[in-house]
Amino acid sequence: METGRFFVGPDKQGATELFRQLNGYPILDDKTLLRLDLIALNNQGLDTVLETRSCILDEMVENVKIIMKETFRILNLM
């Protein structure tokens, strides 16, 4: 079930660099409860998952902080 979505802009390289700062593991298994996906939107409106991170609740909290901090940094530079 999707519980949230962040749009960090059209810069694919910047989004990928941000995603790689996040906590968690790229491996999904039966124990994975929380998951973050780096998604690219194409011209037809279809989502493509580029990378995935599985994490525990504490890691998810830190990941949201990282995403929000970076998003505000980007917005303040515009």
C-alpha positions as CSV (number, residue, x, y, z in Angstrom):
1,M,0.0,0.0,0.0
2,E,1.4,3.4,-1.0
3,T,1.4,5.8,1.9
4,G,3.3,8.8,0.5
5,R,5.0,10.2,-2.5
6,F,7.8,12.9,-2.8
7,F,8.5,14.8,-6.0
8,V,12.0,16.1,-5.8
9,G,12.1,17.7,-9.3
10,P,12.8,16.7,-12.9
11,D,16.6,16.3,-12.3
12,K,17.1,12.5,-12.6
13,Q,20.8,12.7,-11.5
14,G,19.9,14.8,-8.5
15,A,17.1,12.5,-7.5
16,T,19.4,9.5,-7.9
17,E,22.1,11.1,-5.7
18,L,19.5,11.9,-3.0
19,F,18.1,8.4,-3.1
20,R,21.6,6.9,-2.6
21,Q,21.9,8.9,0.6
22,L,19.0,7.1,2.1
23,N,19.3,4.4,4.8
24,G,18.2,0.9,4.1
25,Y,19.1,-2.0,1.9
26,P,18.5,-2.5,-1.8
27,I,17.5,-6.1,-1.2
28,L,13.8,-6.9,-0.6
29,D,12.9,-10.1,1.3
30,D,9.9,-11.6,3.2
31,K,10.7,-9.5,6.2
32,T,10.6,-6.2,4.3
33,L,7.8,-4.0,5.8
34,L,8.8,-0.6,4.6
35,R,10.1,0.2,1.2
36,L,11.1,3.3,-0.8
37,D,11.2,3.3,-4.5
38,L,13.0,5.8,-6.8
39,I,10.5,6.2,-9.6
40,A,10.9,7.9,-13.0
41,L,7.8,9.1,-14.9
42,N,7.9,8.8,-18.6
43,N,6.0,10.9,-21.2
44,Q,3.1,8.4,-21.3
45,G,2.6,8.8,-17.5
46,L,3.9,5.4,-16.7
47,D,6.0,4.8,-13.6
48,T,9.4,3.0,-13.8
49,V,11.1,1.9,-10.6
50,L,14.8,2.7,-10.9
51,E,16.0,1.7,-7.4
52,T,14.5,0.3,-4.2
53,R,15.4,0.5,-0.5
54,S,13.9,-1.7,2.2
55,C,14.1,-0.2,5.7
56,I,12.9,-0.4,9.2
57,L,10.8,2.3,10.9
58,D,13.8,4.1,12.4
59,E,15.5,4.2,9.0
60,M,12.3,5.5,7.4
61,V,12.1,8.3,9.9
62,E,15.7,9.4,9.0
63,N,15.0,9.0,5.3
64,V,12.0,11.3,5.4
65,K,14.2,13.8,7.2
66,I,16.8,13.6,4.5
67,I,14.3,14.0,1.7
68,M,12.6,17.0,3.4
69,K,15.9,18.7,4.2
70,E,17.1,18.2,0.6
71,T,13.8,19.3,-0.9
72,F,13.8,22.6,1.1
73,R,17.5,23.1,0.1
74,I,16.6,22.8,-3.6
75,L,13.5,25.1,-3.3
76,N,15.6,27.8,-1.6
77,L,18.2,27.7,-4.4
78,M,15.6,28.3,-7.1
